[in-house]
């Protein structure tokens, strides 16, 4: 702890290879996870998220979570004392990362920084986090085994447009029951959930280097223009811009 009672910034920077899994764990402190290259799929008990070059992951203290790496990734983790949270949310969230916040996240993790400089970076970092937009896209994790099986069937082959009738037959439940499960567990209709899971996996595909057309086709859009329209309305940027931000490539 520093003299003013503020916890010192806890930072790490690690390189991870594609496919690497960091098993389920929790921290006694809040953690911000940022990926300057590659993409990280983060899963809590209730939800799955995607962290990337333009989206950092906020994990509150004592929240169990695990990571899966997609593409060679450079991951920065920044910890905050449980009583020193810069974000006004007690739940996991995705934080929009602009150019200034990105540089602060990277600079603040340099191991050779003197403590007084680290604390100054910390102060600006916390100010920018308080003004950063929280991005809502998330993928809820099913608890009911019937719903979990249905979600698995869809995710196994997103390129095929699976209707609720087909899904109910394959899951061994009625359409009415399956529709109710989507609403009670996720607060979504089946089409709304399927759109979310397709966007989620398209984000991973784009981060791994798929073209916009390839990502759209793999995730079941009949045309690239339809994919671009849904992706843009959901995330507020085109898939091309998202891909460029995540991979560092132009266009």
N, C-alpha and C positions, 0 to 999 in steps of 0.2 A: 504493500500500500504506500502511496506517496503521502507527503506531509499534509496535503489538503484533504486527505481521506478518500481520494478517488483511486480506484484500483488501476494498476498499471495495465497497459494494453498487452494482451497475450496474443502472439502471432506465430504462425508456422507457414512454411511454403514447401510443398512436396510435388514431385513429378510422379505421375501414375501412368501405367500402360493401359491400352484399350482392353476392356473386359475385366479389369481388376475390381474386386469387391471389397469394401471396407465393412466388416460385419457389424451387426446391430450393437449400438453402444449409446451411452448418455453422458453428459457433462454436468458438473455442479454449477457451471457458468453459462451465460448466453453465448451463442456462437453465430458469427456471420461467415458463410462459406462462399468464396468467389473463385471462379474458374477463368483465367485469362486466355486459355486455349483449351480446345476440346469441350466436352459437356459432361455434367454429372447428374445422374438420376438419383434423387434423394427420396427415401421412403420412410415415413413415420408409421405408427401403428394404424393411423386412420387415412393417410393420404400419400400420394406420390407427386413429386415435383421435378422440375428441370431447372438446374442452375447452369448458366453459361456466361459468355463474355459480357452480355448485356443484362444479365439477371442473376443477382446474388440470392442466396438462401439464408433466411433468418431462422435459427433453431433456438427456441427458448430453453433455459436451464431445465435439466432433468427430463428432457424430451428424448425418448429412445428413437434412434434413427440409424439407417444404413445407407451406403453409397454404392453406386455402380458407375464405373468410368466408361465413357463412350469416346473413342479416339484418344490419342496421346494427350494427356491433360496436365496443366500446371495449376495446382489448387492452393489457394490461400485461405487459411482459417484465422479469424480474429475473434478473440474471446472478450467478454465483458462481464464484470462481477454481477451477480444476480440482482443486486440492489442498484445497479448502474446501467439500466437499459436505455439505449438511445431511441428505440422504436416504441410507439404506443400500442403494442399488441402483445398479448400473452400467448398467442398461437403462432405456429410456424407460418411463414409468409415468404413470398418472392418480392425482392426489392429491385426496382429499376436502377441500372448502373449507367450513368453518363460518363463523359470523358474525365471530369474533375474527380468524381468519386472513384473511378477506376484507378487513376494515378495515386490517389491517397491510399487506397487499399494495398497497392503494390509497394509504394514507398514505405508505408508503415510496417511492413514485414521484413525490411532489410535488417539482418542480424547485427550489423556493425553500428546501428544508430545509437548515439548517446541518449540516455534516458530523458533529458530535458527536451531534446528534439522530438523524440517519440511521443512525449506528452503533448507537444504543440500540434503534431499531426493528428493525434487522437482527438483533440478538441475540435479541429476543423472537420475531421471525419464524422464525429458525432453530430455536428451541426448539419452537415450535408445529408446524413441519414435521416434526420428529422424532417427534411424537406423532400425526400425521395418518394416517388409514387410507389405504393404497394400494388403489385400486379396480381389479379385474382385467379388466373388459370391454375387449376389443380385437378388431380385425378383421385377421387375418393377410393379407398380400399374396402371391398365388401367383407362383411362378417358372416352373413348367412351362406352356408355351403352351396345352396342351390344357385344363389346369385353369383357366388364366386365361380362356379362352373360355367354359368352363362357368360360371364365377363371373359373367362379364359377362352371360350369357343370363339368369341368375336376377335379377341386380340391375336389369336393364333393365325388368322388370315384376314387382315384388315382390307385387303384388296377386293374381297367379295362383299357385296351389299347384303348383309344378313338382316332379314326382317324379324319382327318379334314373334311371328307364328313359327318360323323355322327354328328360332332360338328356343322357344318354349318346347317344341317337340324334342329337340336334341338334349335339352336340360331335364326332361321328364317332369315338367310342371305345366300348369295351365297358363295361357296367355294372361289371364286376369291376375293370377298369383305373381307372375314374373313382373307384370306392369306395376303391381303394388309394391314389390320388393325394391324396384328401382326408385320409386317415389319415397318410400319410407326410409330407406338407408342412405340414398344419395340426394334426395330432394330434387331429382331430375326425372324427366321422361327418358325412355330408352333412346329415342333419337338424339336428345340433348347429350346424354352420356356418351353415345357412340361418336358424336362430333368431337367431344372433349378428348376421348382416347385417340382418335385419329390425329387431331392437332398435336397432342402430346408426343406421339411417335413420329409425326412429321418433323417436329422440332429436333428430335434426336437424329433422324435421318439427315436433315439438312446440316446439322453440326458435324456429322461424320463425313460430309462431302457430297451427298446426293444432290443432284440438280433439283431445281424447283419442280420440273416435270416428273422426274423420277420419284421424288418424295410424294407428290400428289397421287401418282399412279399406285404406288405401294400402299398407300393409305386409303384407297378406294374412291378417289374422285374421278369422275368420268372424263373431265376436261381440266386442263391446267388453269383456265380462267376461273372455273368454279372453285378450285382449291385456293387460288390467290384471293378470291373474294371472301371466302369463309375465314381463312387464316388472318387476313387483314382486319376484318371486323372483330375477330376474337382477340388479337394481340395488339392491334393498333399500328402494325407495320407490315409491309409485304413480306412474303417468305424470302424473296431475294435480298431485301435489306437485312432481315434476320440472319440469313446465311452468311452474308458479308461480315456482319458484326461478330458472329460467333467464330468464324474460321479465319477472319482477318484478310480474306480475299476480296477482290473487287468484283462487283457485278454478279 
